Amino acid sequence: MPRLFPLVVAGQKTSTIRWRETTIVPGYMRYVCDGDATSTAIVWVTRCTEMPLSKAAAFVGRQSEWPKDVMLSGMREHYPEIEWTDIVQIVEHLTPADSMPLSNYPAATP
C-alpha cells in the first residue's frame, strides 16, 4: 500500500501480515510499492510465523495501537473477507539499510 511503503524504506515498518497469499520464507524479499512498481525495497526476512489474526497485534508488540476494530479495519483494506479468527502469516524482517550489508545481498535487483 502506498502509504505504508515509505515506512518500510525508512526502516520504521519491519513486519507485515499476510493472508491467503504465497507463503514467505526467511531470506531476501522485495517490497513493491502499490501504484508505483518502480519503487522497491529489499529486506532480509528473519522469521515467518502463522497464527490467528486475533493474536497478531500482540505478537508484533502493537496491541495498544491495534485493538480489534482497528486491526480488522486495517486488514480489510487489503483483504476484505478476512475474519478475526483467520490464520495469517506474520513476516518479520530487517530494515532495507540493515539488509544491504549482508554478504549475500542481491547484486542486481530487476
Secondary structure, DSSP 8 states (H G I E B T S, - for coil): -TTTHHHHHTT---EEEESSS----SEEEEEEETTEEEEEEEEEEEEEEEEEHHHHHHHTT-TTT--HHHHHHHHHHH-TT--TT-EEEEEEE--HHHHTTSTT--S---
